[in-house]
């Protein structure tokens, strides 16, 4: 299959019902909500091919949208009906460490046929997501991910709130997931596993119906293994409201492009200002030419309101620290090396110094501070309540998407220049040869992973951890 196929213009219908919360996904009752990972099929190519064999939460791709409320306890019972051990990680939630779902660091992986109860109270409202943290590169490529929406106690006034999970699949001509290429070192040492088939909520080029005058909240999530997405909504000036779940001062990006690295999210507010019958696209514009990822289909004969609405007010703040003590911060460098066209000659792995050939034999091609893969000791240990600054240096020929668990951080330096007022994030896109200092208040005790969210890079060495001492 070639790139043209990825850019196919075959449309599919997606009913409104599929985009709105389904009955039964609400949580809050004392009985746990069961989330079952299992094999299933999904019509990823629509009518063009038989349904693809996938792994999905509750047998769906994406998994069910889990909606809950800020500061309300959530109780989810993960049941593993896969052939592999798995866990669930609640990405971006500043969670109790024991609930973070990282196999080998915060819990043992859940064996097939067994279950694990995740109980936590999300401190922040916003758009989050969940996925496995064991063989993530394979389990996510097969379809295990879903969105976790934490509603504000007073949500902004919108007519509809739609969650859109973007994913690129690598499919063969038969419409099935290309399994033979799972684990290929060529992907692992280059950009990661890039797909050839883009879906939004598991559907290729869905039609999202809307009425003129509607105000929509769109929650965009990049659920790709490795692809950086650049999204633009044709014909509309969208308000960017939040990044990685955390509110920002709303603004309309000049070029309208929202770039999302793997795992990043953006909340938008969009006013449907076009005429009835219009059919603008949500475009993916990172490639040589734009791809229609989805369509907004204006109903031909329905108008909700005529007059334009005033600009939206900012979302309510989450309880993040009001200041970061950069002067008194613990500082730690993180040198990122390796990959194709890199300069790395070798690295430590499993306690031994290895040359590149030996590393490749171990499935390792990337390193942090000269070590490939997880270590017994953390990158840094920081006392609770102290600010930490990690100075990241991307000395590779590739972009990376660095994700810190359990905390949100701000970029405070970029390429040698001090920055202020950068948004809170949980995942940072760092381009080749770029440097960035990230600062966070170490207020959440435990063992927290810091890794590249291009999942093949993570699996091939770009993984470490930070310990916040209780
Ligand atoms: Cu990476």
Boltz pocket constraint, residues with backbone or C-beta under 6 A from the ligand:
constraints:
  - pocket:
      binder: B
      contacts: [[A, 399], [A, 400], [A, 401], [A, 452], [A, 453], [A, 454], [A, 457], [A, 458], [A, 462]]
      max_distance: 6.0
